[in-house]
């Protein structure tokens, strides 16, 4: 086994691009581990923990390439894969290549050293910031000062910086999407994690990434397109941030002639913030609908159905893919017992929230790393004896590693562990397709589902698996292809996350009824 670590000074690539490069290089034959990242303190700590020796003079302005491979031939193959992956990130005309080093150009002028200068160089009206959280506010302020709206993909930004940034944006009459804005679609252009959807009359304001993707996928299945999806960051409807960007986004969509209705999507908001926003929305010319999760409130599917009815569109039967009936399907089995607890393993925080809200009405308290109430918080090992939902996309689990929509390794390990736990009665999973996500996650998850069900059967029990699949038929991964692979592995698959949760509950209840 050989290690290779090198620094590339004066080179910057945003974190989304580096996630893609690392993932691509890691699949190279002979490569055992690959991390390509900016040399921030956190990334250096992660690489050191992996056993790599990082040069002591590394700074956050340096690019780190760390490879572990089967001998020098594997290292050479890995380095070739690094260059190929970087080349794929560059625009076709070769301009502004993020990995091109000090000689990279921006049009016909030297590459700008600040975001503000980059904005001025191309007369942009929207900037995207994806840098370590502690640096993100500075870059975003630079864009706002230029009178440009900004999408802040970065997470781990202090809430105080978020409030100041959004106040500055309101004063300049521009929009801040984020921080921690993972999904946006502006004028048909997808930013961050987003699905392929047709242009249409519904505008979306989303304090949620996967929640926005879920409602866009449902609208797409109903034949209704999206004008814009403006992400505002997961904290925007909190008491601290008080809906600052949501107001700006509502005003922007109200002024857009192509938007005929607006849907606001959010994790459970602060009640007083929601009340204030409802009052503000009532004064707009464009009707505003609400998909804001919370106890006693509609789930996301119900909210989309209400919008469809209000806008004169038919509510379709939401797609469901069932496994073949081969004696090992997910239905009740008199031959094998089941565990008594629900285990939800999610990549999307809003989808996890929705699942807990739907399930808790039947199951009571559900332990989680993003609990509905503090007393239900999981410990550092993310394990509990009872009903459990884990969000693997939570900020604490993505520091120094790719989001699970890109790198699902942590969740795959947990699926295998749950298969061996006799208390696990039903596995509830999500899978999100679209731009930015894993290029073909279906086979990997299908294999994990198949292994888990086989391991449970070997242990003398049945383990049903239900998957919430968020995507559209235009997504590059292929919605039907992915669903078919999961169903063939024995999972029941739903486009609606709420429907998936309810089926998991029904399977859990059926298993209990069979047991003495």
C-alpha positions in Angstrom: 0.0 0.0 0.0 1.3 3.5 -0.9 0.3 7.0 0.1 0.7 10.1 -1.9 0.0 13.7 -0.5 0.7 16.9 -2.4 -0.1 20.6 -2.1 -1.1 22.7 -5.0 -0.7 26.4 -4.1 -2.7 29.2 -5.5 -5.5 26.8 -6.6 -9.1 27.1 -5.5 -12.0 24.8 -6.3 -15.4 25.0 -4.5 -16.4 22.3 -2.1 -19.1 20.9 -4.4 -16.5 20.4 -7.2 -14.1 18.8 -4.8 -16.7 16.4 -3.6 -17.3 15.3 -7.2 -13.5 15.0 -7.8 -12.9 12.9 -4.6 -15.8 10.6 -5.4 -14.7 10.0 -9.0 -11.1 9.4 -8.1 -12.1 7.0 -5.3 -13.7 4.7 -7.8 -10.4 4.3 -9.8 -9.2 0.7 -9.9 -6.3 0.3 -7.4 -7.2 3.4 -5.4 -8.2 2.6 -1.8 -8.9 6.1 -0.5 -8.9 9.6 -2.1 -9.5 13.0 -0.6 -9.1 16.2 -2.7 -9.9 19.2 -0.6 -8.8 22.7 0.4 -6.3 22.5 3.3 -8.5 23.9 6.0 -7.9 23.0 9.6 -10.8 20.6 9.5 -9.8 18.9 6.3 -6.2 18.5 7.5 -7.5 17.0 10.8 -9.7 14.5 8.7 -6.7 13.5 6.5 -4.5 13.1 9.5 -7.1 10.9 11.1 -7.0 8.8 8.0 -3.3 8.2 8.5 -2.0 10.7 5.9 1.0 12.9 6.6 0.1 16.5 5.6 2.9 19.0 5.1 3.2 21.4 8.0 3.2 24.5 5.8 -0.2 23.8 4.3 -2.6 26.7 4.4 -6.4 27.0 3.7 -5.4 28.5 0.3 -3.7 25.3 -0.8 -5.4 22.4 -2.5 -4.6 19.0 -0.9 -4.5 15.8 -3.0 -4.3 12.7 -0.8 -4.3 9.2 -2.3 -3.9 5.7 -0.9 -3.5 3.0 -3.5 -2.1 -0.4 -4.3 1.5 0.5 -5.1 2.9 3.2 -7.4 0.8 2.1 -10.3 -2.3 2.7 -8.3 -1.0 6.2 -7.3 -0.3 7.0 -10.9 -3.8 5.9 -11.9 -5.3 8.0 -9.1 -3.3 11.1 -10.2 -4.5 10.6 -13.7 -8.0 10.4 -12.5 -7.6 13.6 -10.5 -6.5 15.5 -13.6 -9.4 14.0 -15.6 -11.9 15.0 -13.0 -10.5 18.5 -12.8 -10.6 18.8 -16.6 -14.3 17.8 -16.5 -15.1 20.7 -14.1 -13.7 23.3 -16.5 -16.0 25.1 -18.9 -15.7 23.9 -22.5 -14.0 27.2 -23.5 -11.4 26.7 -20.8 -12.1 29.9 -19.0 -12.0 30.3 -15.3 -10.9 26.8 -14.7 -11.0 26.4 -10.9 -8.2 23.9 -10.8 -6.1 25.6 -13.5 -3.7 27.2 -11.0 -2.2 30.7 -11.1 -2.4 30.9 -14.9 -6.1 30.4 -15.1 -7.9 33.2 -16.9 -11.3 34.8 -16.6 -12.3 35.8 -20.1 -9.4 37.9 -21.4 -8.3 39.3 -18.0 -6.4 37.7 -15.1 -8.5 35.6 -12.8 -10.2 37.8 -10.2 -9.0 37.3 -6.6 -12.3 38.3 -4.9 -16.0 37.5 -5.6 -16.8 41.2 -6.0 -14.3 41.6 -8.8 -15.6 38.4 -10.4 -19.1 39.8 -10.3 -18.0 43.0 -11.9 -15.9 41.2 -14.6 -19.0 39.5 -16.1 -21.8 41.9 -14.9 -23.4 39.0 -13.0 -26.7 39.3 -11.1 -26.3 36.1 -9.0 -23.3 34.7 -7.2 -22.8 31.3 -5.6 -20.7 31.0 -2.4 -19.3 27.5 -1.5 -16.4 28.0 0.9 -15.8 26.9 4.5 -18.5 28.3 6.7 -16.3 30.8 8.6 -15.3 32.5 5.4 -18.7 32.4 3.7 -20.2 35.6 5.1 -17.3 37.7 4.0 -17.6 36.5 0.4 -21.4 36.9 0.5 -21.1 40.4 1.8 -18.8 41.2 -1.1 -21.5 40.1 -3.6 -24.3 41.9 -1.8 -22.2 45.1 -1.7 -22.1 44.9 -5.5 -25.9 44.7 -5.6 -26.0 41.1 -6.5 -28.2 38.3 -5.1 -26.2 35.4 -3.6 -26.7 31.7 -3.0 -24.7 30.6 0.1 -24.2 26.8 -0.3 -21.9 26.8 2.7 -23.1 25.5 6.1 -21.8 26.1 9.6 -22.2 29.9 9.2 -22.9 31.7 12.5 -26.5 32.8 12.8 -25.4 36.3 13.7 -23.6 36.6 10.4 -26.7 35.3 8.6 -28.9 38.0 10.2 -26.5 40.8 9.3 -26.1 39.5 5.8 -29.8 39.3 5.2 -30.4 42.8 6.6 -27.7 44.1 4.2 -29.4 42.3 1.3 -32.8 43.8 2.1 -31.2 47.3 2.1 -29.8 46.6 -1.3 -33.0 45.0 -2.5 -31.3 41.7 -3.4 -31.8 38.1 -2.1 -29.7 35.9 0.0 -30.4 32.3 -0.5 -28.9 30.4 2.5 -26.6 29.9 4.3 -26.8 26.1 3.9 -28.9 26.5 0.8 -28.5 23.2 -1.0 -31.2 23.6 -3.7 -32.3 26.4 -6.0 -33.7 26.7 -9.5 -33.5 30.2 -11.0 -34.9 30.8 -14.4 -34.7 27.1 -15.2 -31.0 26.8 -14.1 -30.4 24.3 -11.4 -28.0 25.3 -8.5 -26.7 22.8 -6.0 -28.8 19.7 -5.5 -31.8 20.0 -7.9 -34.0 17.9 -10.1 -34.8 18.3 -13.7 -38.2 19.9 -13.9 -40.2 21.7 -16.6 -40.8 25.5 -16.4 -44.2 26.3 -15.2 -46.4 28.5 -13.1 -45.5 27.5 -9.5 -42.8 29.4 -7.6 -41.3 27.8 -4.6 -39.7 29.5 -1.5 -37.9 26.8 0.4 -36.3 26.9 3.8 -35.4 23.3 3.0 -33.3 21.5 0.4 -34.8 18.0 0.1 -38.2 19.4 1.0 -38.0 21.6 -2.1 -36.9 18.7 -4.2 -39.8 16.5 -2.9 -42.4 19.1 -3.8 -40.8 19.8 -7.2 -40.8 16.0 -7.9 -44.5 15.7 -6.9 -45.5 18.7 -9.0 -43.5 17.3 -11.9 -45.4 13.9 -11.5 -48.6 15.9 -11.7 -47.5 17.6 -14.9 -47.0 21.0 -13.3 -43.8 23.0 -13.8 -41.8 25.3 -11.6 -41.0 29.0 -12.4 -38.3 29.4 -9.8 -37.3 27.6 -6.6 -35.7 30.1 -4.3 -33.9 28.5 -1.3 -33.6 30.7 1.8 -31.6 28.4 4.1 -32.9 26.0 6.8 -32.8 28.6 9.6 -34.7 31.4 7.8 -38.0 30.6 9.5 -36.4 30.3 12.9 -37.1 32.9 15.6 -33.5 34.2 15.3 -33.7 34.9 11.5 -37.4 35.7 11.4 -38.1 34.9 7.8 -35.9 37.7 6.4 -35.1 36.0 3.1 -38.6 34.4 2.8 -40.1 37.9 2.6 -37.6 38.9 0.0 -38.2 35.8 -2.0 -42.0 36.2 -1.8 -41.7 39.7 -3.0 -39.5 38.6 -6.0 -41.9 35.9 -7.0 -44.9 38.2 -6.6 -43.3 40.5 -9.1 -42.5 37.7 -11.6 -45.1 37.5 -14.4 -44.5 33.8 -14.9 -45.4 32.9 -11.4 -49.1 32.3 -10.8 -48.9 30.6 -7.4 -46.3 30.3 -4.7 -45.6 27.4 -2.3 -43.6 28.0 0.8 -41.7 24.9 2.0 -40.1 24.6 5.4 -39.1 22.3 8.3 -41.2 23.1 11.4 -41.0 27.0 11.6 -41.2 29.2 14.7 -44.9 29.8 15.2 -44.7 33.5 15.5 -42.5 33.7 12.3 -45.0 31.7 10.3 -47.9 33.9 11.6 -46.1 37.0 10.5 -45.3 35.6 7.1 -48.8 34.5 6.5 -49.9 38.1 7.2 -47.3 39.4 4.8 -48.3 36.9 2.1 -52.0 37.9 2.4 -51.1 41.3 1.0 -49.5 40.0 -2.1 -51.2 39.7 -5.5 -50.0 36.1 -6.1 -51.7 33.4 -4.0 -49.4 31.8 -1.5 -49.8 28.2 -0.3 -48.0 26.6 2.7 -46.0 23.4 3.0 -44.6 24.2 6.4 -44.2 21.0 8.4 -45.4 20.8 12.0 -47.6 18.9 14.4 -51.2 19.0 13.1 -50.1 20.6 9.8 -50.3 18.9 6.4 -47.4 16.8 5.2 -45.6 17.8 2.0 -47.7 15.6 -0.2 -50.9 16.9 1.3 -49.7 20.5 0.8 -48.9 19.8 -2.9 -52.3 18.1 -3.4 -54.1 21.2 -1.9 -52.1 23.5 -4.2 -53.1 21.3 -7.2 -56.7 21.5 -6.3 -56.6 25.2 -5.7 -55.0 25.8 -9.1 -57.4 23.6 -11.0 -55.0 20.7 -11.6 -55.8 17.0 -11.1 -54.2 15.1 -8.2 -52.6 12.0 -9.7 -52.0 8.7 -8.1 -48.5 9.0 -6.8 -46.1 6.4 -8.2 -45.4 3.3 -6.1 -43.1 0.5 -7.2 -43.6 -2.9 -5.5 -41.1 -5.8 -5.3 -41.9 -9.1 -7.2 -43.9 -11.6 -5.3 -41.3 -14.3 -4.7 -41.7 -15.4 -1.2 -39.3 -12.8 0.1 -41.4 -9.7 -0.5 -42.0 -7.0 2.1 -45.5 -8.1 3.1 -46.5 -9.8 6.3 -44.7 -13.1 6.7 -46.2 -15.8 9.0 -43.0 -17.8 8.7 -40.5 -15.2 10.2 -40.9 -12.8 13.1 -40.0 -9.1 12.9 -38.5 -6.6 15.3 -40.8 -4.1 16.9 -39.1 -0.8 16.1 -39.0 1.6 13.1 -35.5 2.6 12.0 -35.3 5.5 9.5 -32.0 6.3 7.9 -32.2 9.5 5.9 -30.0 11.7 3.7 -32.5 14.6 3.7 -33.2 16.5 6.9 -36.7 17.7 5.9 -37.6 14.2 4.7 -36.5 12.9 8.1 -38.5 15.6 9.9 -41.6 14.7 7.9 -41.2 11.0 8.5 -41.0 11.7 12.3 -44.0 13.9 12.2 -46.1 11.3 10.4 -44.9 8.4 12.4 -44.9 9.9 15.9 -48.7 10.2 15.8 -48.8 6.4 15.9 -45.5 5.5 17.6 -45.0 8.3 20.1 -41.6 9.7 20.7 -38.9 8.9 18.1 -35.2 9.3 19.0 -33.1 11.3 16.5 -30.1 13.4 16.0 -32.5 16.1 14.7 -35.3 15.3 17.3 -38.7 16.9 17.3 -38.1 17.7 21.0 -34.8 17.9 22.9 -35.4 15.0 25.3 -35.5 12.7 22.3 -31.9 13.5 21.1 -29.6 10.6 20.3 -26.2 10.3 21.8 -22.9 10.5 19.8 -23.3 6.8 18.7 -26.7 7.7 17.0 -28.1 4.5 18.5 -31.2 3.7 20.7 -33.3 0.7 21.6 -36.6 2.2 20.4 -37.9 3.9 17.3 -35.1 5.9 15.7 -34.6 8.3 12.7 -31.1 9.4 11.8 -30.3 12.3 9.4 -27.0 11.5 7.9 -27.0 14.9 6.1 -26.9 16.9 9.4 -24.1 19.4 9.6 -22.4 17.5 12.4 -22.0 14.5 10.1 -20.8 16.3 7.0 -17.9 18.2 8.4 -14.9 17.1 6.5 -16.8 14.6 4.3 -19.1 14.7 1.4 -22.9 14.9 1.9 -24.5 11.4 2.0 -26.4 12.3 -1.3 -22.9 12.1 -2.8 -21.1 9.7 -0.5 -23.5 7.2 1.2 -20.9 5.1 3.0 -21.9 6.0 6.5 -25.5 5.2 5.9 -24.6 1.9 4.1 -22.7 0.9 7.2 -25.7 1.6 9.4 -28.0 -0.3 7.1 -25.8 -3.4 7.5 -25.8 -2.9 11.3 -29.6 -2.6 11.5 -29.9 -5.8 9.5 -28.2 -7.6 12.4 -30.3 -5.9 15.1 -33.3 -8.1 16.1 -35.2 -5.0 17.4 -35.3 -3.5 13.9 -38.7 -4.2 12.5 -38.8 -2.0 9.3 -36.1 0.0 7.6 -37.3 3.4 6.1 -34.8 5.0 3.7 -34.8 8.0 1.4 -32.9 8.4 -1.9 -32.7 11.7 -3.7 -31.8 12.0 -7.4 -30.9 15.0 -9.5 -28.0 17.2 -10.3 -25.2 17.3 -7.7 -26.2 13.9 -6.2 -24.4 10.5 -6.7 -24.5 9.8 -10.5 -26.1 6.4 -10.1 -27.0 5.5 -6.5 -29.6 2.9 -7.2 -27.4 -0.2 -7.7 -25.4 0.5 -4.5 -28.5 1.0 -2.3 -30.2 -1.9 -3.9 -27.3 -4.1 -3.1 -27.3 -2.9 0.5 -31.1 -3.6 0.7 -30.7 -7.1 -0.7 -27.8 -7.9 1.7 -29.7 -6.5 4.7 -32.8 -8.6 4.0 -30.7 -11.7 3.4 -28.8 -11.1 6.7 -32.1 -10.7 8.6 -33.5 -13.9 7.1 -30.2 -15.7 8.0 -30.9 -14.5 11.6 -34.4 -15.9 11.5 -36.4 -12.7 11.0 -38.1 -10.7 8.3 -36.9 -7.2 7.5 -39.2 -5.1 5.2 -37.6 -2.1 3.6 -39.5 1.0 2.3 -37.7 3.7 0.2 -38.8 7.3 -0.4 -37.4 8.1 -3.8 -37.3 11.8 -4.7 -36.7 12.4 -8.4 -38.2 13.1 -11.8 -38.1 11.1 -15.1 -35.8 13.8 -16.5 -33.1 13.3 -13.8 -29.8 11.9 -15.1 -29.9 8.9 -12.8 -33.2 7.7 -14.2 -36.2 7.6 -11.9 -37.8 4.4 -13.1 -34.5 2.6 -13.5 -33.6 3.4 -9.9 -37.0 2.5 -8.6 -37.0 -0.8 -10.5 -33.5 -1.7 -9.1 -34.7 -1.0 -5.5 -37.9 -3.0 -6.0 -36.0 -5.9 -7.5 -33.9 -5.9 -4.3 -37.1 -6.3 -2.2 -37.9 -2.7 -1.2 -41.3 -1.0 -1.6 -40.6 2.4 -3.3 -42.7 5.6 -3.1 -42.3 8.9 -4.8 -44.2 10.5 -1.8 -42.1 10.5 1.4 -45.3 10.7 3.5 -46.7 7.7 1.7 -43.5 5.7 2.2 -43.6 6.5 5.9 -47.2 5.4 6.2 -46.5 2.1 4.4 -43.6 1.5 6.8 -45.9 2.0 9.7 -48.4 -0.4 8.2 -45.8 -3.0 7.8 -44.6 -2.5 11.4 -48.1 -2.8 12.7 -48.7 -6.0 10.6 -45.6 -7.6 12.0 -46.7 -6.8 15.6 -50.1 -8.4 15.0 -48.5 -11.6 13.9 -46.4 -12.0 17.0 -47.8 -13.4 20.2 
